Amino acid sequence: MTGFIIFLLIVVLLIGYTVTIYNGLVRTRNEVKLAWSNIDVLLVQRHDELPKLIDVCKRYMQHERETLERVTQARSQVETARQSGDVTSVNAAEGALRSGLANLYAVAERYPDLKADTLFHNLAARISALETAIADRREIYNDAANAQNVRIETFPDTIIAGMFNFEPARLLKFDAAQTADVDVGMAFSK
């Protein structure tokens, strides 16, 4: 009888320990989802601001159609990648968009009337602020993804993670050109 009680106690402890690990894994997975959701909100806001900036630029930049189209296409790629939730696609699309914006600001330098336009300055500042916020949120997302990945890879969590098909989270990685801030102030200081 004492052996049965000890066996039952061990089973209850193992079940409790398994539940505790499982709940911790669920918590870290949801933290990754929340961090991604926060990035997603900022991407949507930036997505909504870019057409306004392009419209302002169109008034002045009649001969720069290719630059404007490149930004528009990159914006569309980011939106498609964002909606799919594919971190790898977002990485690539973000690179194209940042490059397009840098080119847009460089080309805008040739248009004094555009540089003097208050709406252009306000939109450029808003987009720059969103870029900074996205970078901050990207760091939070990567911290959450790393925490989840560490839990999934460490013993004994790896056993429970494998039993319940917990997948590692992908980190948002951008190359140096993508992480460099688009210097709006420098482009319009002349």
C-alpha positions as CSV (number, residue, x, y, z in Angstrom):
1,M,0.0,0.0,0.0
2,T,2.8,2.5,0.8
3,G,4.5,1.6,-2.5
4,F,1.3,2.4,-4.4
5,I,0.9,5.8,-2.6
6,I,4.5,6.7,-3.4
7,F,4.0,5.6,-7.0
8,L,0.8,7.7,-7.2
9,L,2.6,10.7,-5.6
10,I,5.4,10.4,-8.2
11,V,2.9,10.3,-11.1
12,V,1.0,13.3,-9.7
13,L,4.3,15.2,-9.4
14,L,5.4,14.3,-12.9
15,I,2.0,15.4,-14.3
16,G,2.2,18.7,-12.4
17,Y,5.7,19.3,-13.6
18,T,4.7,18.5,-17.2
19,V,1.8,21.0,-16.9
20,T,4.1,23.6,-15.5
21,I,6.5,23.2,-18.4
22,Y,3.7,23.2,-20.9
23,N,2.2,26.3,-19.5
24,G,5.6,28.1,-19.6
25,L,6.0,27.1,-23.2
26,V,2.6,28.4,-24.1
27,R,3.4,31.7,-22.3
28,T,6.6,32.2,-24.3
29,R,4.9,31.3,-27.6
30,N,2.2,33.9,-26.8
31,E,4.8,36.5,-26.0
32,V,6.3,36.0,-29.4
33,K,2.9,36.4,-31.0
34,L,2.3,39.5,-29.0
35,A,5.7,41.0,-30.0
36,W,4.9,40.2,-33.6
37,S,1.5,41.8,-33.3
38,N,3.1,45.0,-32.0
39,I,5.4,45.1,-35.0
40,D,2.4,44.4,-37.3
41,V,0.6,47.4,-35.9
42,L,3.5,49.7,-36.7
43,L,3.9,48.2,-40.2
44,V,0.2,48.9,-40.9
45,Q,0.6,52.5,-39.7
46,R,3.7,53.0,-41.9
47,H,1.8,51.3,-44.8
48,D,-0.9,53.8,-44.4
49,E,1.5,56.8,-44.3
50,L,3.5,55.9,-47.4
51,P,0.8,56.7,-50.0
52,K,0.4,60.1,-48.5
53,L,4.1,60.8,-48.8
54,I,4.2,59.5,-52.4
55,D,1.2,61.7,-53.3
56,V,3.0,64.8,-52.0
57,C,6.1,63.8,-53.9
58,K,4.2,63.2,-57.1
59,R,3.1,66.9,-57.2
60,Y,6.8,67.9,-57.4
61,M,8.6,64.9,-58.9
62,Q,7.1,64.6,-62.3
63,H,10.2,62.9,-63.8
64,E,10.9,60.5,-61.0
65,R,8.2,57.9,-61.7
66,E,10.6,55.0,-61.3
67,T,11.6,56.0,-57.8
68,L,8.0,56.4,-56.8
69,E,7.0,53.1,-58.3
70,R,9.8,51.3,-56.5
71,V,8.6,52.6,-53.2
72,T,5.0,51.7,-54.1
73,Q,6.0,48.2,-55.1
74,A,8.2,47.7,-51.9
75,R,5.2,48.9,-49.8
76,S,3.0,46.3,-51.5
77,Q,5.6,43.6,-50.8
78,V,5.9,44.5,-47.2
79,E,2.1,44.4,-46.9
80,T,1.9,41.0,-48.5
81,A,4.7,39.6,-46.3
82,R,3.1,41.1,-43.2
83,Q,-0.2,39.6,-43.9
84,S,1.4,36.2,-44.4
85,G,3.2,36.4,-41.1
86,D,6.3,35.0,-42.7
87,V,9.3,36.6,-40.9
88,T,11.7,35.7,-43.7
89,S,9.5,37.5,-46.3
90,V,9.2,40.5,-44.1
91,N,13.0,40.7,-43.8
92,A,13.4,40.8,-47.6
93,A,10.5,43.2,-48.2
94,E,11.7,45.6,-45.5
95,G,15.1,45.8,-47.1
96,A,13.5,46.8,-50.4
97,L,11.3,49.4,-48.8
98,R,14.1,50.9,-46.8
99,S,16.2,51.1,-49.9
100,G,13.3,52.7,-51.8
101,L,12.7,55.3,-49.1
102,A,16.4,56.2,-49.0
103,N,16.3,56.7,-52.8
104,L,13.2,58.7,-52.5
105,Y,14.7,61.0,-49.9
106,A,17.9,61.4,-52.0
107,V,15.9,62.3,-55.1
108,A,13.7,64.7,-53.2
109,E,16.9,66.6,-52.4
110,R,16.8,67.9,-56.1
111,Y,13.4,69.5,-55.6
112,P,13.6,72.7,-53.4
113,D,9.8,73.2,-53.4
114,L,9.3,69.6,-52.1
115,K,11.9,70.1,-49.5
116,A,10.1,73.2,-48.3
117,D,6.7,71.5,-48.2
118,T,5.4,71.2,-44.6
119,L,3.3,68.2,-45.3
120,F,6.3,66.4,-46.8
121,H,8.3,67.2,-43.7
122,N,5.5,66.0,-41.4
123,L,5.0,62.8,-43.3
124,A,8.8,62.1,-43.5
125,A,9.1,62.7,-39.8
126,R,6.2,60.4,-39.0
127,I,7.6,57.6,-41.2
128,S,11.0,58.1,-39.6
129,A,9.4,57.8,-36.1
130,L,7.6,54.7,-37.2
131,E,10.9,53.3,-38.5
132,T,12.5,53.8,-35.1
133,A,9.5,52.2,-33.3
134,I,9.7,49.2,-35.6
135,A,13.3,48.8,-34.8
136,D,12.5,48.9,-31.1
137,R,9.7,46.4,-31.5
138,R,11.9,44.2,-33.6
139,E,14.3,44.0,-30.6
140,I,11.5,43.0,-28.3
141,Y,10.3,40.4,-30.8
142,N,13.7,38.9,-31.1
143,D,14.1,38.7,-27.3
144,A,10.7,36.9,-27.1
145,A,11.6,34.6,-29.9
146,N,15.0,33.8,-28.4
147,A,13.4,33.1,-25.0
148,Q,11.0,30.7,-26.7
149,N,13.8,29.0,-28.7
150,V,16.0,28.6,-25.6
151,R,13.1,26.9,-23.7
152,I,12.4,24.6,-26.6
153,E,16.0,23.6,-26.8
154,T,16.8,23.1,-23.1
155,F,16.1,20.0,-21.1
156,P,13.5,19.0,-19.9
157,D,11.4,21.6,-21.8
158,T,12.6,20.1,-25.1
159,I,10.8,16.8,-24.3
160,I,7.5,18.6,-23.6
161,A,8.0,20.9,-26.6
162,G,8.6,17.9,-28.9
163,M,5.5,16.1,-27.5
164,F,3.3,19.1,-28.2
165,N,4.9,20.3,-31.4
166,F,6.2,23.6,-30.2
167,E,8.1,25.2,-33.1
168,P,11.1,27.5,-32.8
169,A,10.4,31.2,-33.6
170,R,12.3,32.9,-36.4
171,L,14.3,35.9,-35.5
172,L,13.9,39.1,-37.5
173,K,17.4,39.7,-39.0
174,F,18.2,42.6,-41.2
175,D,21.5,43.4,-42.8
176,A,23.5,46.5,-41.9
177,A,22.0,48.5,-44.8
178,Q,18.5,47.7,-43.7
179,T,19.1,48.7,-40.1
180,A,20.7,52.0,-40.9
181,D,18.4,54.8,-40.1
182,V,16.9,56.7,-43.0
183,D,18.3,60.2,-42.2
184,V,15.5,62.4,-43.2
185,G,16.9,65.4,-41.4
186,M,20.2,65.2,-43.3
187,A,18.4,64.9,-46.6
188,F,16.5,68.2,-46.0
189,S,19.0,70.3,-44.1
190,K,20.2,72.2,-47.2
